[in-house]
Amino acid sequence: MGIRAFRDLKVWQKSHQITLAIYKTTATFPREELFGLTSQMRRASTSVPANIAEGCGRNSESDFARFLTIAMGSASELEYHLLLSRDLSLLGEDEYVQISTDLEEVKRMLTGFIQKLKASDKTTES
């Protein structure tokens, strides 16, 4: 496995854009949510591109796949926080739909990437 530039990966680019959107969106949340939902959403959203980037720096396909799996978990956590934010009327329906749709795409991309890495790792073991 050669060195990967995480900035070149479409899944990283898309997850980075989601993180920027989350920061912008949560800036409008009430101050009392600063250490609650705002903090949790920002942490979960940054975890996705950060784990993709960290995985790129690993030496094996299986290590990279493990970090992508962690990114997937953070994306699922963020998915719930978005739903909660919408249901608490902290997030408008249009914003919710846009970010959720982008997040679903990132999750599909991560799933495909993980499967590809695991398949590739199996072929190099034989």
DARACOR-V746117 format. One record per residue. SS is DSSP state (H for helix, E for strand, C for the rest). BURIAL is b if it has 24 or more other ideal C-beta (glycine too) atoms within 12 Angstrom, else e. Layout:
SS;BURIAL / SS;BURIAL
This chain:
C;e / C;e / C;e / C;b / C;e / H;b / H;e / H;e / C;b / H;e / H;b / H;b / H;e / H;b / H;b / H;b / H;e / H;b / H;b / H;e / H;b / H;b / H;e / H;e / H;b / H;b / C;e / C;e / C;b / C;e / H;e / H;e / H;e / H;e / H;e / H;e / H;b / H;b / H;e / H;b / H;b / H;b / H;e / H;b / H;b / H;b / H;b / H;b / H;b / H;b / H;b / H;b / H;b / H;e / H;b / H;b / C;e / C;b / C;e / C;e / H;b / H;e / H;e / H;b / H;b / H;e / H;b / H;b / H;b / H;b / H;b / H;b / H;e / H;b / H;b / H;b / H;b / H;b / H;b / H;e / H;b / H;b / H;e / H;e / H;b / H;b / H;e / C;e / C;e / C;b / C;b / C;e / H;e / H;e / H;b / H;b / H;e / H;e / H;b / H;b / H;e / H;b / H;b / H;e / H;e / H;b / H;b / H;e / H;b / H;b / H;e / H;e / H;b / H;b / H;e / H;e / H;b / H;e / H;e / H;e / H;e / H;e / H;e / H;e / H;e / C;e
